[in-house]
Amino acid sequence: MMLATEANGVVALRIVKLMRGGKSARSETELMVREKVDAALEATGSLMAGASGETIVRGYRKRVAANAKRLRKPKSFRSQNRKPRPK
C-alpha cells in the first residue's frame, strides 16, 4: 500500500513538471520512460533469480523515493526554461 501512495505523489510532481512544458518536460518524459523499462527489467531479472515479492517492491520503493527527492528539489530561475527579462 505504501508503494501506491508514494508513487501517487511522484505522479503529481511529474504532472506539474510536464504542465510547465519546455525542454525540462521533454527530458522528464524521456527519463520516465527509461526508468520504467529499467525497473521492469530489473524486477524481471530478480524474479527469475528467485527474489520475493517483498524484495521487488522494496526496489520499486527506492526508485520512487529517489524520483520524489529529485522532483522536489527547487530549481533556479534559468533551469525552468524561462528567458531572463530584458533590463
C-alpha positions in Angstrom: 0.0 0.0 0.0 2.9 2.4 0.7 4.3 2.0 -2.8 1.0 3.1 -4.3 0.8 6.2 -2.1 4.4 7.1 -2.7 4.1 6.6 -6.4 0.9 8.7 -6.5 3.0 11.6 -5.0 5.6 11.2 -7.7 2.9 11.2 -10.4 1.6 14.5 -9.1 5.1 16.1 -9.1 5.7 14.9 -12.6 2.4 16.2 -13.9 3.3 19.7 -12.6 6.7 19.5 -14.3 5.1 18.3 -17.6 2.5 21.0 -17.5 5.3 23.6 -17.5 6.4 22.3 -20.8 9.7 23.1 -22.5 13.0 21.1 -22.5 12.6 20.2 -18.9 9.3 18.4 -19.6 10.7 16.6 -22.6 13.7 15.4 -20.6 11.4 14.3 -17.7 9.3 12.3 -20.1 12.3 10.6 -21.7 13.7 9.8 -18.2 10.4 8.5 -17.0 10.2 6.0 -19.9 13.8 4.9 -19.5 13.2 4.4 -15.7 10.1 2.3 -16.3 11.9 0.0 -18.7 14.9 -0.3 -16.4 12.8 -1.0 -13.4 10.7 -3.7 -15.2 13.9 -5.4 -16.5 15.4 -5.3 -13.0 12.2 -6.8 -11.4 12.0 -9.5 -14.1 15.6 -10.5 -13.5 15.2 -10.5 -9.8 12.0 -12.7 -10.0 13.8 -15.1 -12.3 16.6 -15.3 -9.8 14.1 -16.2 -7.0 13.6 -12.8 -5.3 10.5 -12.4 -3.2 7.7 -10.0 -4.0 8.7 -8.0 -0.9 12.2 -7.6 -2.4 10.8 -6.4 -5.7 8.5 -3.9 -4.0 11.4 -2.6 -1.9 13.4 -2.0 -5.1 10.5 0.0 -6.6 10.1 2.0 -3.4 13.7 3.0 -3.6 13.3 4.2 -7.1 10.1 6.1 -6.2 11.8 7.8 -3.3 14.7 8.9 -5.5 12.3 10.3 -8.0 10.4 12.2 -5.3 13.6 13.7 -3.9 14.8 14.8 -7.4 11.4 16.3 -8.4 11.1 18.2 -5.1 14.4 20.0 -5.5 13.9 23.7 -6.1 15.1 24.8 -9.5 16.8 28.0 -10.3 15.0 30.6 -12.5 17.1 29.7 -15.6 16.7 26.0 -15.2 12.9 26.3 -15.7 13.5 27.1 -19.4 12.5 30.8 -19.0 14.3 33.6 -20.7 15.5 36.3 -18.4 13.6 39.6 -18.6 15.3 42.3 -20.6 16.7 45.2 -18.5 
